[in-house]
Amino acid sequence: MVENLLAFNFSKTRTICVAFDEAWAFLQRLGSELTDASKSVATRTILAKRIIEMADQGLKEVPELRDDALAFLQHNRPFRLIAKGSAENYRSDGSLTRRTRGKAVETV
């Protein structure tokens, strides 16, 4: 039988899932705007990727993974470039634009 080196064992997978669920529940309890329907997919994706990455780098405990992911999200907020009331700067394809002398310039 060939072992897949890219997969996690059951125990590590369970730890990753619990850390993710706890991080998401924490944001929901806070009433964070990152859990709003328009932002939840991006937020959940960032949390999941960070938790998986850190588990791959050796973090083994749920609290470590959860807290690291929440700290990462706090310092790398996916929507901090979008000021409230400036939805016109967010294009439907997911890129941001900024206004320069009346012209829209793509920034992301």
MIDOSE-1310 file (N, C-alpha, C; in nm, 2 decimals, decimal comma, always signed):
residues 108
mven	+0,08/-0,12/+0,00/+0,00/+0,00/+0,00/+0,09/+0,12/+0,00; +0,06/+0,22/-0,09/+0,14/+0,34/-0,10/+0,07/+0,45/-0,01; +0,15/+0,51/+0,07/+0,10/+0,62/+0,16/+0,11/+0,75/+0,08; +0,00/+0,83/+0,09/-0,01/+0,96/+0,03/+0,05/+1,06/+0,12
llaf	+0,17/+1,11/+0,09/+0,24/+1,21/+0,17/+0,17/+1,34/+0,18; +0,08/+1,37/+0,09/+0,01/+1,50/+0,09/-0,11/+1,50/+0,18; -0,15/+1,38/+0,23/-0,27/+1,37/+0,31/-0,23/+1,37/+0,46; -0,33/+1,41/+0,55/-0,31/+1,41/+0,69/-0,37/+1,28/+0,74
nfsk	-0,32/+1,23/+0,85/-0,38/+1,12/+0,92/-0,51/+1,16/+0,98; -0,59/+1,06/+1,03/-0,72/+1,10/+1,08/-0,71/+1,19/+1,20; -0,62/+1,17/+1,29/-0,61/+1,25/+1,41/-0,58/+1,40/+1,37; -0,49/+1,42/+1,28/-0,45/+1,55/+1,24/-0,57/+1,62/+1,17
trti	-0,64/+1,54/+1,09/-0,75/+1,59/+1,01/-0,86/+1,64/+1,11; -0,88/+1,56/+1,21/-0,99/+1,59/+1,31/-0,95/+1,72/+1,39; -0,82/+1,73/+1,42/-0,77/+1,85/+1,49/-0,79/+1,97/+1,40; -0,76/+1,96/+1,27/-0,78/+2,07/+1,18/-0,93/+2,11/+1,18
cvaf	-1,01/+2,02/+1,17/-1,16/+2,05/+1,16/-1,21/+2,11/+1,28; -1,17/+2,06/+1,40/-1,21/+2,12/+1,53/-1,16/+2,27/+1,54; -1,03/+2,29/+1,50/-0,97/+2,42/+1,51/-1,05/+2,52/+1,42; -1,08/+2,47/+1,30/-1,16/+2,56/+1,21/-1,30/+2,59/+1,27
deaw	-1,37/+2,49/+1,31/-1,50/+2,51/+1,37/-1,50/+2,60/+1,49; -1,40/+2,59/+1,57/-1,39/+2,68/+1,69/-1,36/+2,82/+1,65; -1,27/+2,84/+1,55/-1,24/+2,97/+1,50/-1,36/+3,04/+1,44; -1,43/+2,97/+1,36/-1,55/+3,02/+1,29/-1,66/+3,05/+1,40
aflq	-1,68/+2,97/+1,49/-1,78/+2,99/+1,60/-1,74/+3,11/+1,68; -1,61/+3,13/+1,70/-1,57/+3,25/+1,78/-1,61/+3,38/+1,70; -1,58/+3,38/+1,57/-1,62/+3,50/+1,49/-1,77/+3,52/+1,49; -1,84/+3,41/+1,49/-1,99/+3,43/+1,49/-2,04/+3,48/+1,62
rlgs	-1,98/+3,43/+1,73/-2,02/+3,48/+1,87/-1,99/+3,63/+1,88; -1,88/+3,67/+1,82/-1,84/+3,81/+1,83/-1,94/+3,90/+1,75; -2,01/+3,84/+1,65/-2,09/+3,92/+1,56/-2,00/+3,99/+1,46; -1,89/+3,93/+1,42/-1,80/+3,99/+1,33/-1,86/+4,00/+1,19
eltd	-1,83/+4,12/+1,13/-1,88/+4,14/+0,99/-1,82/+4,04/+0,89; -1,71/+3,98/+0,93/-1,65/+3,88/+0,84/-1,73/+3,75/+0,83; -1,84/+3,74/+0,91/-1,93/+3,62/+0,90/-2,05/+3,66/+0,82; -2,06/+3,78/+0,77/-2,17/+3,82/+0,68/-2,17/+3,74/+0,56
asks	-2,29/+3,71/+0,50/-2,30/+3,63/+0,38/-2,20/+3,67/+0,27; -2,18/+3,80/+0,25/-2,10/+3,84/+0,14/-1,95/+3,82/+0,16; -1,91/+3,80/+0,29/-1,77/+3,79/+0,32/-1,74/+3,65/+0,38; -1,84/+3,57/+0,41/-1,81/+3,44/+0,48/-1,73/+3,34/+0,40
vatr	-1,75/+3,33/+0,27/-1,67/+3,24/+0,19/-1,52/+3,27/+0,19; -1,49/+3,40/+0,17/-1,35/+3,44/+0,18/-1,29/+3,42/+0,32; -1,37/+3,46/+0,42/-1,32/+3,44/+0,56/-1,29/+3,30/+0,59; -1,39/+3,21/+0,56/-1,37/+3,07/+0,59/-1,25/+3,01/+0,51
tila	-1,24/+3,05/+0,39/-1,12/+3,00/+0,30/-0,99/+3,04/+0,37; -0,98/+3,17/+0,41/-0,85/+3,21/+0,47/-0,83/+3,13/+0,60; -0,93/+3,12/+0,68/-0,91/+3,04/+0,81/-0,87/+2,90/+0,78; -0,93/+2,83/+0,68/-0,90/+2,69/+0,65/-0,76/+2,68/+0,60
krii	-0,72/+2,77/+0,50/-0,59/+2,76/+0,45/-0,48/+2,78/+0,55; -0,50/+2,87/+0,64/-0,40/+2,90/+0,74/-0,39/+2,79/+0,84; -0,50/+2,73/+0,88/-0,50/+2,62/+0,98/-0,43/+2,50/+0,91; -0,46/+2,47/+0,79/-0,39/+2,36/+0,72/-0,24/+2,38/+0,71
emad	-0,21/+2,51/+0,67/-0,07/+2,54/+0,65/+0,01/+2,52/+0,78; -0,05/+2,57/+0,89/+0,02/+2,57/+1,02/+0,02/+2,42/+1,08; -0,08/+2,35/+1,05/-0,08/+2,20/+1,09/+0,03/+2,13/+1,01; +0,05/+2,17/+0,89/+0,16/+2,11/+0,80/+0,29/+2,15/+0,85
qglk	+0,30/+2,27/+0,92/+0,43/+2,31/+0,97/+0,46/+2,27/+1,11; +0,37/+2,19/+1,17/+0,40/+2,13/+1,30/+0,31/+2,17/+1,42; +0,22/+2,27/+1,40/+0,13/+2,30/+1,51/+0,04/+2,18/+1,53; +0,02/+2,14/+1,65/-0,06/+2,01/+1,67/-0,18/+2,02/+1,75
evpe	-0,20/+2,13/+1,83/-0,31/+2,14/+1,92/-0,42/+2,24/+1,87; -0,54/+2,20/+1,90/-0,65/+2,29/+1,85/-0,64/+2,43/+1,89; -0,61/+2,46/+2,02/-0,60/+2,60/+2,06/-0,49/+2,68/+1,98; -0,38/+2,61/+1,96/-0,27/+2,68/+1,88/-0,32/+2,71/+1,74
lrdd	-0,38/+2,61/+1,68/-0,42/+2,63/+1,54/-0,53/+2,74/+1,53; -0,63/+2,73/+1,62/-0,74/+2,82/+1,62/-0,69/+2,96/+1,64; -0,61/+2,98/+1,75/-0,56/+3,12/+1,78/-0,47/+3,18/+1,67; -0,39/+3,09/+1,62/-0,30/+3,14/+1,51/-0,38/+3,19/+1,39
alaf	-0,48/+3,11/+1,35/-0,57/+3,15/+1,24/-0,64/+3,28/+1,26; -0,69/+3,29/+1,38/-0,77/+3,42/+1,42/-0,67/+3,54/+1,42; -0,55/+3,52/+1,47/-0,45/+3,63/+1,47/-0,41/+3,66/+1,32; -0,39/+3,56/+1,24/-0,36/+3,58/+1,10/-0,47/+3,66/+1,03
lqhn	-0,59/+3,62/+1,06/-0,71/+3,69/+1,00/-0,71/+3,83/+1,04; -0,68/+3,86/+1,17/-0,69/+3,99/+1,22/-0,59/+4,08/+1,15; -0,47/+4,03/+1,12/-0,36/+4,11/+1,06/-0,37/+4,11/+0,91; -0,45/+4,02/+0,85/-0,46/+4,01/+0,71/-0,61/+4,01/+0,67
rpfr	-0,68/+4,11/+0,72/-0,82/+4,12/+0,69/-0,85/+4,13/+0,54; -0,93/+4,04/+0,49/-0,95/+4,04/+0,34/-1,03/+4,16/+0,29; -1,10/+4,23/+0,38/-1,19/+4,34/+0,33/-1,15/+4,47/+0,39; -1,03/+4,49/+0,44/-0,99/+4,61/+0,50/-0,98/+4,72/+0,40
liak	-0,95/+4,69/+0,27/-0,94/+4,78/+0,17/-1,07/+4,84/+0,12; -1,18/+4,78/+0,16/-1,31/+4,83/+0,12/-1,37/+4,91/+0,23; -1,37/+5,03/+0,22/-1,44/+5,12/+0,32/-1,59/+5,10/+0,32; -1,65/+5,12/+0,43/-1,80/+5,11/+0,43/-1,85/+5,22/+0,34
gsae	-1,95/+5,18/+0,26/-2,01/+5,28/+0,17/-1,94/+5,30/+0,04; -1,83/+5,22/+0,02/-1,76/+5,24/-0,10/-1,77/+5,11/-0,19; -1,89/+5,05/-0,19/-1,91/+4,93/-0,27/-1,89/+4,96/-0,42; -1,89/+5,08/-0,46/-1,87/+5,11/-0,60/-1,73/+5,08/-0,64
nyrs	-1,64/+5,07/-0,54/-1,50/+5,04/-0,57/-1,47/+4,89/-0,58; -1,57/+4,81/-0,56/-1,55/+4,66/-0,56/-1,62/+4,61/-0,69; -1,55/+4,55/-0,78/-1,60/+4,50/-0,90/-1,66/+4,36/-0,88; -1,75/+4,32/-0,97/-1,81/+4,19/-0,95/-1,71/+4,08/-0,98
dgsl	-1,60/+4,10/-1,05/-1,51/+4,00/-1,07/-1,41/+3,98/-0,95; -1,43/+4,05/-0,85/-1,35/+4,04/-0,73/-1,23/+4,13/-0,71; -1,21/+4,21/-0,82/-1,10/+4,30/-0,81/-1,14/+4,44/-0,75; -1,04/+4,51/-0,69/-1,07/+4,64/-0,64/-1,03/+4,74/-0,74
trrt	-1,10/+4,85/-0,74/-1,05/+4,97/-0,82/-1,04/+5,09/-0,73; -0,96/+5,18/-0,77/-0,96/+5,31/-0,70/-0,98/+5,42/-0,80; -1,03/+5,53/-0,76/-1,05/+5,64/-0,85/-0,93/+5,73/-0,85; -0,88/+5,76/-0,97/-0,77/+5,86/-0,98/-0,81/+5,96/-1,09
rgka	-0,82/+6,08/-1,04/-0,87/+6,19/-1,13/-0,99/+6,16/-1,21; -1,08/+6,09/-1,14/-1,21/+6,06/-1,21/-1,21/+5,93/-1,29; -1,10/+5,87/-1,30/-1,09/+5,74/-1,37/-1,07/+5,62/-1,28; -1,13/+5,51/-1,31/-1,11/+5,39/-1,23/-0,99/+5,32/-1,27
vetv	-0,90/+5,29/-1,17/-0,78/+5,22/-1,20/-0,78/+5,09/-1,12; -0,76/+4,98/-1,18/-0,76/+4,85/-1,11/-0,64/+4,83/-1,02; -0,67/+4,79/-0,90/-0,56/+4,78/-0,80/-0,53/+4,64/-0,76; -0,63/+4,55/-0,77/-0,61/+4,41/-0,73/-0,67/+4,32/-0,83
